[in-house]
Amino acid sequence: MEDRKPYAQSIEFNGIVFSSIVIDQHYKEKHPDISDELILGMLELEIYGRKFDPEDDADVDGFQYFVIDPVEFQGNPYRLILTTCSTEDYLGVVNAFRVEKKK
């Protein structure tokens, strides 16, 4: 299995326009109901142009991590774990999976 799959698709996240999106493929091991296309759709429709706070103490060697939960997409809630790197021009998707609806 590929480790990471790059997509030449620009996206604005936290006020920065990244020229590509890189999706880590390990999500497929435990979440076969998720696909890269679903993730790209969530990013485009629910994340694009918005601002999110990084996780506490998340700046590790230039990387910041973001846990976005829930992301409502096509009637279902998901959790996205994203990363940015201060020296790179991509938005990274570390993981994506469905979560239970909050009551």
Phi and psi in radians as a Rosetta constraint file:
Dihedral C 1 N 2 CA 2 C 2 CIRCULARHARMONIC -1.120 0.35
Dihedral N 2 CA 2 C 2 N 3 CIRCULARHARMONIC 2.540 0.35
Dihedral C 2 N 3 CA 3 C 3 CIRCULARHARMONIC -1.381 0.35
Dihedral N 3 CA 3 C 3 N 4 CIRCULARHARMONIC -0.791 0.35
Dihedral C 3 N 4 CA 4 C 4 CIRCULARHARMONIC -2.486 0.35
Dihedral N 4 CA 4 C 4 N 5 CIRCULARHARMONIC 2.447 0.35
Dihedral C 4 N 5 CA 5 C 5 CIRCULARHARMONIC -2.077 0.35
Dihedral N 5 CA 5 C 5 N 6 CIRCULARHARMONIC 2.092 0.35
Dihedral C 5 N 6 CA 6 C 6 CIRCULARHARMONIC -1.529 0.35
Dihedral N 6 CA 6 C 6 N 7 CIRCULARHARMONIC 2.542 0.35
Dihedral C 6 N 7 CA 7 C 7 CIRCULARHARMONIC -2.214 0.35
Dihedral N 7 CA 7 C 7 N 8 CIRCULARHARMONIC 2.198 0.35
Dihedral C 7 N 8 CA 8 C 8 CIRCULARHARMONIC -1.407 0.35
Dihedral N 8 CA 8 C 8 N 9 CIRCULARHARMONIC 1.235 0.35
Dihedral C 8 N 9 CA 9 C 9 CIRCULARHARMONIC -2.330 0.35
Dihedral N 9 CA 9 C 9 N 10 CIRCULARHARMONIC 2.110 0.35
Dihedral C 9 N 10 CA 10 C 10 CIRCULARHARMONIC -1.343 0.35
Dihedral N 10 CA 10 C 10 N 11 CIRCULARHARMONIC 2.639 0.35
Dihedral C 10 N 11 CA 11 C 11 CIRCULARHARMONIC -2.649 0.35
Dihedral N 11 CA 11 C 11 N 12 CIRCULARHARMONIC 2.442 0.35
Dihedral C 11 N 12 CA 12 C 12 CIRCULARHARMONIC -1.677 0.35
Dihedral N 12 CA 12 C 12 N 13 CIRCULARHARMONIC 2.233 0.35
Dihedral C 12 N 13 CA 13 C 13 CIRCULARHARMONIC -2.514 0.35
Dihedral N 13 CA 13 C 13 N 14 CIRCULARHARMONIC 2.173 0.35
Dihedral C 13 N 14 CA 14 C 14 CIRCULARHARMONIC 0.976 0.35
Dihedral N 14 CA 14 C 14 N 15 CIRCULARHARMONIC 0.652 0.35
Dihedral C 14 N 15 CA 15 C 15 CIRCULARHARMONIC 1.402 0.35
Dihedral N 15 CA 15 C 15 N 16 CIRCULARHARMONIC 0.071 0.35
Dihedral C 15 N 16 CA 16 C 16 CIRCULARHARMONIC -2.020 0.35
Dihedral N 16 CA 16 C 16 N 17 CIRCULARHARMONIC 2.379 0.35
Dihedral C 16 N 17 CA 17 C 17 CIRCULARHARMONIC -1.697 0.35
Dihedral N 17 CA 17 C 17 N 18 CIRCULARHARMONIC 2.015 0.35
Dihedral C 17 N 18 CA 18 C 18 CIRCULARHARMONIC -1.650 0.35
Dihedral N 18 CA 18 C 18 N 19 CIRCULARHARMONIC 2.521 0.35
Dihedral C 18 N 19 CA 19 C 19 CIRCULARHARMONIC -1.498 0.35
Dihedral N 19 CA 19 C 19 N 20 CIRCULARHARMONIC -0.204 0.35
Dihedral C 19 N 20 CA 20 C 20 CIRCULARHARMONIC -2.670 0.35
Dihedral N 20 CA 20 C 20 N 21 CIRCULARHARMONIC 2.903 0.35
Dihedral C 20 N 21 CA 21 C 21 CIRCULARHARMONIC -2.146 0.35
Dihedral N 21 CA 21 C 21 N 22 CIRCULARHARMONIC 2.318 0.35
Dihedral C 21 N 22 CA 22 C 22 CIRCULARHARMONIC -2.070 0.35
Dihedral N 22 CA 22 C 22 N 23 CIRCULARHARMONIC 2.139 0.35
Dihedral C 22 N 23 CA 23 C 23 CIRCULARHARMONIC -1.910 0.35
Dihedral N 23 CA 23 C 23 N 24 CIRCULARHARMONIC 2.079 0.35
Dihedral C 23 N 24 CA 24 C 24 CIRCULARHARMONIC -1.185 0.35
Dihedral N 24 CA 24 C 24 N 25 CIRCULARHARMONIC 2.335 0.35
Dihedral C 24 N 25 CA 25 C 25 CIRCULARHARMONIC -1.581 0.35
Dihedral N 25 CA 25 C 25 N 26 CIRCULARHARMONIC -0.020 0.35
Dihedral C 25 N 26 CA 26 C 26 CIRCULARHARMONIC -1.193 0.35
Dihedral N 26 CA 26 C 26 N 27 CIRCULARHARMONIC -0.262 0.35
Dihedral C 26 N 27 CA 27 C 27 CIRCULARHARMONIC -1.036 0.35
Dihedral N 27 CA 27 C 27 N 28 CIRCULARHARMONIC -0.467 0.35
Dihedral C 27 N 28 CA 28 C 28 CIRCULARHARMONIC -1.135 0.35
Dihedral N 28 CA 28 C 28 N 29 CIRCULARHARMONIC -0.421 0.35
Dihedral C 28 N 29 CA 29 C 29 CIRCULARHARMONIC -1.095 0.35
Dihedral N 29 CA 29 C 29 N 30 CIRCULARHARMONIC -0.736 0.35
Dihedral C 29 N 30 CA 30 C 30 CIRCULARHARMONIC -1.930 0.35
Dihedral N 30 CA 30 C 30 N 31 CIRCULARHARMONIC -0.166 0.35
Dihedral C 30 N 31 CA 31 C 31 CIRCULARHARMONIC -2.327 0.35
Dihedral N 31 CA 31 C 31 N 32 CIRCULARHARMONIC 1.206 0.35
Dihedral C 31 N 32 CA 32 C 32 CIRCULARHARMONIC -1.173 0.35
Dihedral N 32 CA 32 C 32 N 33 CIRCULARHARMONIC -0.236 0.35
Dihedral C 32 N 33 CA 33 C 33 CIRCULARHARMONIC -1.395 0.35
Dihedral N 33 CA 33 C 33 N 34 CIRCULARHARMONIC -0.104 0.35
Dihedral C 33 N 34 CA 34 C 34 CIRCULARHARMONIC -1.764 0.35
Dihedral N 34 CA 34 C 34 N 35 CIRCULARHARMONIC 2.584 0.35
Dihedral C 34 N 35 CA 35 C 35 CIRCULARHARMONIC -2.400 0.35
Dihedral N 35 CA 35 C 35 N 36 CIRCULARHARMONIC 2.856 0.35
Dihedral C 35 N 36 CA 36 C 36 CIRCULARHARMONIC -1.029 0.35
Dihedral N 36 CA 36 C 36 N 37 CIRCULARHARMONIC -0.678 0.35
Dihedral C 36 N 37 CA 37 C 37 CIRCULARHARMONIC -1.101 0.35
Dihedral N 37 CA 37 C 37 N 38 CIRCULARHARMONIC -0.696 0.35
Dihedral C 37 N 38 CA 38 C 38 CIRCULARHARMONIC -1.110 0.35
Dihedral N 38 CA 38 C 38 N 39 CIRCULARHARMONIC -0.782 0.35
Dihedral C 38 N 39 CA 39 C 39 CIRCULARHARMONIC -1.084 0.35
Dihedral N 39 CA 39 C 39 N 40 CIRCULARHARMONIC -0.798 0.35
Dihedral C 39 N 40 CA 40 C 40 CIRCULARHARMONIC -1.071 0.35
Dihedral N 40 CA 40 C 40 N 41 CIRCULARHARMONIC -0.654 0.35
Dihedral C 40 N 41 CA 41 C 41 CIRCULARHARMONIC -1.122 0.35
Dihedral N 41 CA 41 C 41 N 42 CIRCULARHARMONIC -0.753 0.35
Dihedral C 41 N 42 CA 42 C 42 CIRCULARHARMONIC -1.073 0.35
Dihedral N 42 CA 42 C 42 N 43 CIRCULARHARMONIC -0.773 0.35
Dihedral C 42 N 43 CA 43 C 43 CIRCULARHARMONIC -1.087 0.35
Dihedral N 43 CA 43 C 43 N 44 CIRCULARHARMONIC -0.767 0.35
Dihedral C 43 N 44 CA 44 C 44 CIRCULARHARMONIC -1.190 0.35
Dihedral N 44 CA 44 C 44 N 45 CIRCULARHARMONIC -0.752 0.35
Dihedral C 44 N 45 CA 45 C 45 CIRCULARHARMONIC -1.612 0.35
Dihedral N 45 CA 45 C 45 N 46 CIRCULARHARMONIC -0.485 0.35
Dihedral C 45 N 46 CA 46 C 46 CIRCULARHARMONIC -2.008 0.35
Dihedral N 46 CA 46 C 46 N 47 CIRCULARHARMONIC -0.325 0.35
Dihedral C 46 N 47 CA 47 C 47 CIRCULARHARMONIC -1.959 0.35
Dihedral N 47 CA 47 C 47 N 48 CIRCULARHARMONIC -0.593 0.35
Dihedral C 47 N 48 CA 48 C 48 CIRCULARHARMONIC -0.884 0.35
Dihedral N 48 CA 48 C 48 N 49 CIRCULARHARMONIC 2.207 0.35
Dihedral C 48 N 49 CA 49 C 49 CIRCULARHARMONIC 1.403 0.35
Dihedral N 49 CA 49 C 49 N 50 CIRCULARHARMONIC -0.054 0.35
Dihedral C 49 N 50 CA 50 C 50 CIRCULARHARMONIC -1.630 0.35
Dihedral N 50 CA 50 C 50 N 51 CIRCULARHARMONIC 2.915 0.35
Dihedral C 50 N 51 CA 51 C 51 CIRCULARHARMONIC -2.072 0.35
Dihedral N 51 CA 51 C 51 N 52 CIRCULARHARMONIC 2.433 0.35
Dihedral C 51 N 52 CA 52 C 52 CIRCULARHARMONIC -2.375 0.35
Dihedral N 52 CA 52 C 52 N 53 CIRCULARHARMONIC 2.620 0.35
Dihedral C 52 N 53 CA 53 C 53 CIRCULARHARMONIC -1.478 0.35
Dihedral N 53 CA 53 C 53 N 54 CIRCULARHARMONIC 2.437 0.35
Dihedral C 53 N 54 CA 54 C 54 CIRCULARHARMONIC -1.255 0.35
Dihedral N 54 CA 54 C 54 N 55 CIRCULARHARMONIC 2.839 0.35
Dihedral C 54 N 55 CA 55 C 55 CIRCULARHARMONIC -1.131 0.35
Dihedral N 55 CA 55 C 55 N 56 CIRCULARHARMONIC 2.694 0.35
Dihedral C 55 N 56 CA 56 C 56 CIRCULARHARMONIC -1.005 0.35
Dihedral N 56 CA 56 C 56 N 57 CIRCULARHARMONIC 2.462 0.35
Dihedral C 56 N 57 CA 57 C 57 CIRCULARHARMONIC 0.879 0.35
Dihedral N 57 CA 57 C 57 N 58 CIRCULARHARMONIC 0.664 0.35
Dihedral C 57 N 58 CA 58 C 58 CIRCULARHARMONIC -1.558 0.35
Dihedral N 58 CA 58 C 58 N 59 CIRCULARHARMONIC -0.209 0.35
Dihedral C 58 N 59 CA 59 C 59 CIRCULARHARMONIC -1.401 0.35
Dihedral N 59 CA 59 C 59 N 60 CIRCULARHARMONIC 1.694 0.35
Dihedral C 59 N 60 CA 60 C 60 CIRCULARHARMONIC -2.072 0.35
Dihedral N 60 CA 60 C 60 N 61 CIRCULARHARMONIC 1.980 0.35
Dihedral C 60 N 61 CA 61 C 61 CIRCULARHARMONIC 0.907 0.35
Dihedral N 61 CA 61 C 61 N 62 CIRCULARHARMONIC 0.709 0.35
Dihedral C 61 N 62 CA 62 C 62 CIRCULARHARMONIC 1.561 0.35
Dihedral N 62 CA 62 C 62 N 63 CIRCULARHARMONIC -0.100 0.35
Dihedral C 62 N 63 CA 63 C 63 CIRCULARHARMONIC -1.697 0.35
Dihedral N 63 CA 63 C 63 N 64 CIRCULARHARMONIC 2.461 0.35
Dihedral C 63 N 64 CA 64 C 64 CIRCULARHARMONIC -2.111 0.35
Dihedral N 64 CA 64 C 64 N 65 CIRCULARHARMONIC 2.500 0.35
Dihedral C 64 N 65 CA 65 C 65 CIRCULARHARMONIC -2.025 0.35
Dihedral N 65 CA 65 C 65 N 66 CIRCULARHARMONIC 2.520 0.35
Dihedral C 65 N 66 CA 66 C 66 CIRCULARHARMONIC -2.301 0.35
Dihedral N 66 CA 66 C 66 N 67 CIRCULARHARMONIC 2.219 0.35
Dihedral C 66 N 67 CA 67 C 67 CIRCULARHARMONIC -1.889 0.35
Dihedral N 67 CA 67 C 67 N 68 CIRCULARHARMONIC 2.018 0.35
Dihedral C 67 N 68 CA 68 C 68 CIRCULARHARMONIC -1.984 0.35
Dihedral N 68 CA 68 C 68 N 69 CIRCULARHARMONIC 2.007 0.35
Dihedral C 68 N 69 CA 69 C 69 CIRCULARHARMONIC -2.686 0.35
Dihedral N 69 CA 69 C 69 N 70 CIRCULARHARMONIC 2.189 0.35
Dihedral C 69 N 70 CA 70 C 70 CIRCULARHARMONIC -1.577 0.35
Dihedral N 70 CA 70 C 70 N 71 CIRCULARHARMONIC 2.686 0.35
Dihedral C 70 N 71 CA 71 C 71 CIRCULARHARMONIC -1.877 0.35
Dihedral N 71 CA 71 C 71 N 72 CIRCULARHARMONIC 1.898 0.35
Dihedral C 71 N 72 CA 72 C 72 CIRCULARHARMONIC -1.416 0.35
Dihedral N 72 CA 72 C 72 N 73 CIRCULARHARMONIC 2.098 0.35
Dihedral C 72 N 73 CA 73 C 73 CIRCULARHARMONIC -2.539 0.35
Dihedral N 73 CA 73 C 73 N 74 CIRCULARHARMONIC 2.198 0.35
Dihedral C 73 N 74 CA 74 C 74 CIRCULARHARMONIC 0.908 0.35
Dihedral N 74 CA 74 C 74 N 75 CIRCULARHARMONIC 0.691 0.35
Dihedral C 74 N 75 CA 75 C 75 CIRCULARHARMONIC 1.387 0.35
Dihedral N 75 CA 75 C 75 N 76 CIRCULARHARMONIC 0.124 0.35
Dihedral C 75 N 76 CA 76 C 76 CIRCULARHARMONIC -2.210 0.35
Dihedral N 76 CA 76 C 76 N 77 CIRCULARHARMONIC 2.556 0.35
Dihedral C 76 N 77 CA 77 C 77 CIRCULARHARMONIC -1.580 0.35
Dihedral N 77 CA 77 C 77 N 78 CIRCULARHARMONIC 2.426 0.35
Dihedral C 77 N 78 CA 78 C 78 CIRCULARHARMONIC -2.287 0.35
Dihedral N 78 CA 78 C 78 N 79 CIRCULARHARMONIC 2.822 0.35
Dihedral C 78 N 79 CA 79 C 79 CIRCULARHARMONIC -2.023 0.35
Dihedral N 79 CA 79 C 79 N 80 CIRCULARHARMONIC 2.278 0.35
Dihedral C 79 N 80 CA 80 C 80 CIRCULARHARMONIC -1.982 0.35
Dihedral N 80 CA 80 C 80 N 81 CIRCULARHARMONIC 2.366 0.35
Dihedral C 80 N 81 CA 81 C 81 CIRCULARHARMONIC -2.023 0.35
Dihedral N 81 CA 81 C 81 N 82 CIRCULARHARMONIC 2.001 0.35
Dihedral C 81 N 82 CA 82 C 82 CIRCULARHARMONIC -2.029 0.35
Dihedral N 82 CA 82 C 82 N 83 CIRCULARHARMONIC 2.804 0.35
Dihedral C 82 N 83 CA 83 C 83 CIRCULARHARMONIC -2.472 0.35
Dihedral N 83 CA 83 C 83 N 84 CIRCULARHARMONIC 2.593 0.35
Dihedral C 83 N 84 CA 84 C 84 CIRCULARHARMONIC -2.208 0.35
Dihedral N 84 CA 84 C 84 N 85 CIRCULARHARMONIC 2.703 0.35
Dihedral C 84 N 85 CA 85 C 85 CIRCULARHARMONIC -2.234 0.35
Dihedral N 85 CA 85 C 85 N 86 CIRCULARHARMONIC 2.287 0.35
Dihedral C 85 N 86 CA 86 C 86 CIRCULARHARMONIC -1.132 0.35
Dihedral N 86 CA 86 C 86 N 87 CIRCULARHARMONIC -0.317 0.35
Dihedral C 86 N 87 CA 87 C 87 CIRCULARHARMONIC -1.899 0.35
Dihedral N 87 CA 87 C 87 N 88 CIRCULARHARMONIC 0.101 0.35
Dihedral C 87 N 88 CA 88 C 88 CIRCULARHARMONIC -2.185 0.35
Dihedral N 88 CA 88 C 88 N 89 CIRCULARHARMONIC 2.802 0.35
Dihedral C 88 N 89 CA 89 C 89 CIRCULARHARMONIC -1.982 0.35
Dihedral N 89 CA 89 C 89 N 90 CIRCULARHARMONIC 0.925 0.35
Dihedral C 89 N 90 CA 90 C 90 CIRCULARHARMONIC -2.528 0.35
Dihedral N 90 CA 90 C 90 N 91 CIRCULARHARMONIC 2.715 0.35
Dihedral C 90 N 91 CA 91 C 91 CIRCULARHARMONIC -1.755 0.35
Dihedral N 91 CA 91 C 91 N 92 CIRCULARHARMONIC 2.160 0.35
Dihedral C 91 N 92 CA 92 C 92 CIRCULARHARMONIC -1.716 0.35
Dihedral N 92 CA 92 C 92 N 93 CIRCULARHARMONIC 2.422 0.35
Dihedral C 92 N 93 CA 93 C 93 CIRCULARHARMONIC -1.856 0.35
Dihedral N 93 CA 93 C 93 N 94 CIRCULARHARMONIC 1.930 0.35
Dihedral C 93 N 94 CA 94 C 94 CIRCULARHARMONIC -1.409 0.35
Dihedral N 94 CA 94 C 94 N 95 CIRCULARHARMONIC -0.713 0.35
Dihedral C 94 N 95 CA 95 C 95 CIRCULARHARMONIC -2.802 0.35
Dihedral N 95 CA 95 C 95 N 96 CIRCULARHARMONIC 2.766 0.35
Dihedral C 95 N 96 CA 96 C 96 CIRCULARHARMONIC -2.680 0.35
Dihedral N 96 CA 96 C 96 N 97 CIRCULARHARMONIC 2.346 0.35
Dihedral C 96 N 97 CA 97 C 97 CIRCULARHARMONIC -2.842 0.35
Dihedral N 97 CA 97 C 97 N 98 CIRCULARHARMONIC 2.806 0.35
Dihedral C 97 N 98 CA 98 C 98 CIRCULARHARMONIC -1.294 0.35
Dihedral N 98 CA 98 C 98 N 99 CIRCULARHARMONIC 2.590 0.35
Dihedral C 98 N 99 CA 99 C 99 CIRCULARHARMONIC -2.211 0.35
Dihedral N 99 CA 99 C 99 N 100 CIRCULARHARMONIC 2.899 0.35
Dihedral C 99 N 100 CA 100 C 100 CIRCULARHARMONIC -1.282 0.35
Dihedral N 100 CA 100 C 100 N 101 CIRCULARHARMONIC 2.577 0.35
Dihedral C 100 N 101 CA 101 C 101 CIRCULARHARMONIC -1.143 0.35
Dihedral N 101 CA 101 C 101 N 102 CIRCULARHARMONIC 2.364 0.35
Dihedral C 101 N 102 CA 102 C 102 CIRCULARHARMONIC -1.371 0.35
Dihedral N 102 CA 102 C 102 N 103 CIRCULARHARMONIC 2.439 0.35
